[in-house]
């Protein structure tokens, strides 16, 4: 590993200011970054530690404002939080799948997002929960929908001196449900061959869909928000026929490649299977 300076940021503005220096990088959990630096896939002159900042470590929920997840909040706090489990079940699904138990003690949803892997587990789940990224700059903030955050493999919308401070998820309503599913060929392979997130909002009868979102992972250069698949479900009964229609739209939107983990044809097939299953699970949770 190359030598670098290490500074613990005093506050968000301090961190954003330091980021303008040379090849500076933010570190929180460091489960991806430290490995990449050790393998020299990334280089840096300065590591800026933000995990001690109260705002970056905040996990809070209110029925009026929804859920706020600081960029450094580790996964174990996500699935260990009663409010998150009750209102954002798809987020819990994803947090439980990011690495093993030891990794989940440090790895964060924010870090998983900023790593910008097309196969990231957190991103489809965040998309179907309509998350918005709160991005810190030295003197101000800007907000970006999570589906627009990744622009290429390993690349995000973050510019010089910017970093992800937190994620804001809107409050959920009665009749809302979400789920995230992924396929891996064996437990030892932790990278999704395909991942699918889905959310549905049911009407008062708990039978008809009034809103839905579908997102895909590992089938394009960036995680995909398939808006058309969700729109096709609006007004439909929550049943297998509706899920099949959405699954076909999701399959058409997928742009998979063939690699050592699976062929493009296999991935496209999995998109259909997992979309149907994720929608069924989301609707089942919404009807409780």
N, C-alpha and C positions, 0 to 999 in steps of 0.2 A: 504493500500500500504506500502511495506517495505521501510525503509530509504535507501537513496543512495546519492552519490555525483553527482554534476552537473558541467560540465566544457564546456565552449564554445571554440571550437577549433580555433586556430589562423590561420591554413592553413591545407591543405590536409595531409601533412607529420605529422603534430602534431596530427591530429585525428587518423591516422593509428598507430602511436606510442602509443598513449593512449589506443587504442583498445587491446593492448597486456597485459593490466593489468586485472587480475582477471576476473570477469564476466561483463566486460564493454560492452555497447551497444550504437549503433549510434541512434540518434533521429533527425528527420527533421520535417516532419509534425506531426508525433506522433499519427495519428488517429487510428492506430491499436496497436502500442506499449504501449501507456499510458493505454488503456483499458485492455490489457493483463497483465500489471503490477498491475493495480488496482485489477483485479480478481485473481491475483497470479498464472496465467498460465505461466508467465515468471518471472524470478528473475534477479536482477542486483545489482552490487555494484557501478556502475558509468554510468551515461548518458553523452554522448559526443554530443553536439549540433553542427551540421554542416551547418545548413540552412543559416547562414550568410556568408558563404564562396563564393566569386564571381564565381568560377568555378562550384560549386555545384548548384548554382542558375542561371546558364547560359542557355538561350534558343536562339539559333542562327541558321540561315540557309543561305547557299550560293548554287548557282547552281553547283558549282564545288565540294564542300565538302559534301553537303547534310545537314542533320539536326543534331544538337547536343542538347541533352536534359539533363541538370544537374539533378542529382538524387533527388534534393529537389524542382524542379520546380513544382508548384501546378497545378492541372488539369485545373483550369480556365484559366491559361495562355496558355495552349495547344489549347483549342478550341477557345480562343480569339485571336489567332495569325493568320493573313491572309495567311502567307506563309505555315504554317502547314495545314490549311484548304484546301489550293489549291493543295498541293503536297502529303499530308499524310492523306487522308480522313478516313481511318480505325482507325487511332490513335485518331482522333476527336470523332468518334463514341464511342470508349471505354472511353475516358476521360469524356464524358458527362454522363456516366452510373455509375461512381464510386461514390457511396453515393449520398447525396443531394447537393444542392447549397452551403450550409455552409461547408460541408465536402470538397467540391471541392476547396474551398479557401485555404486549407492546404494540403490535401492529394496529393501525387505525384505518377507519373507512376513508379518512382524508388522504392518508398515504397511499392506499390502494387506488384511489381516484387519481392522485397526482402521478403515480407510476404510469398511468395511461396505457396499460396493457389491453389489447383488444379482448382478452379472455378474463379480465378482472371480474371477480364475483360481485364486488360491491356496486359496480356502476349500473348494471341493469336494474338492480333492486332500488337504487337511488332514483333512477329515471322513472320507474313506475310509481314511486312515491312523490313525484313532482318536486324533487329537491332543487334548491337554488344555492349556488356557490357564492359565498361572501369573500371577496378577494381584497386583500389589504395592500395599499400603496403607502408611500411615506407620508402623504398628507390627506389621503381620502380613501374611499372604498368604491368598489363597483360590484355589481351582481350579475351573474351569468347562470342561465338554466343549466343543470348538470348535463343534459343531453348535448349541449354545445361546447362543453369544456374540453373534450379530447378532440384533437384535430388530425392526428396521425399516430401510428404506433410509437409510444414513448414521448409524445409531444402534446402540449396543452395550450390553451389560450394565454397562459401566464406570460407576461412580458418582463422586461428588466425591472427589478425592484418590487415585483409583485409576488405574493404567495397566498395560498388558501388559508383563510382564518377559520372559517366554519361552514357548516351546511345548515340550511334552514328548510325544514319540511313543514308544509301547511297542516293545520289541524284536520283530522279525519272526522267523518260523520258516521252516525249509525248506518249500518248496511255497507260499510267499506271492508274490503278484504284484499290481501295481496299475498304473493308467494314468489319465491325464487327457487329454481331447480337447475341442476347442472348434470352433465354426464361426464364421468371419468371412467376409463377402462378398468382401473383397479385403485384401491385406496392409497397406494404408495405414489400414484401420479396425481399431483395436486392441481394441475392446470386443466381447466375445463376444455373438453373437446367442443362442447356447445353449452351455453348457459342461457336460460330464459327467465325473465321477470314478467309478472303480470299483476294487474290490479283491476278490481271492478267495484263499482258503486251500484248497489241494488236500490230499487224503489221501496216504498213502504211495505209492499206485499212480500218483499224478499224473493221475488221471482223474476223480475224484469231488470235488465241492465240499463242504467241511465248514463253511465260513463265507464270508460275502460282505457287502460294503457298496456302496451306490450313492448318489451325491449329485449334485444338479443345480444349475446356475447360470443366471441370467438368465431364469428362468421363474416367479418368485414374488417377493414383496417382500424376501425374504431367501433366501440359498442353502438348498436343501432336502436334508435327509437322508431318503432314502426307505427306511426300515428294512424295509418290507414287500417291496420288490424284492429285497433281499439275502436275507431270510429264505426267500423262495420258491425260492432256489437251493440251499439246504442239503439235502444228500443226492442232488442231481441230478448226472448226468454233465455234464462241461464240454463242452457242444456247442451248436450253433445253436438247437436247440429250447428249451433252458433259457434262453439269452440272450434269445430272443424273448419268453418268458413274463415275465421280469424287465423287459424293455423296455415291455411293455404296462402293467405295474403302474406304472412310472415315468411313462409318458405320462398315466395317470389321475391321478397325484399332482400333475403340473405345473399351475400356474395362470398361464399366460403372458398377456401383453397384446400388443396391436398397437401398433407405433410405427414410426418412420422406418427402423428396422433390420430389421423383419420383422413379419409378421402373427402373431396367436396360433396360427392353424392351422399355419403354416409352422414355428413354434417347437415345437409339439407333435409334428409329424412328425420334426423334428430330434432331439428327445429320444429317440424310438425308435431312429433310425439310430445316434446316437452312443452310446447305452447298449449296444446290441449290439456295436458296434465296441470300446468301452472294455473291456467284459467279455471279449471275445475276446483283446484285447491283454494284459489282466491275466492271463488263464489261460495264454496262451502264455509269458509271462514266468515265471509260477509253475512251469511244467513244465520249465524249463531246469535 
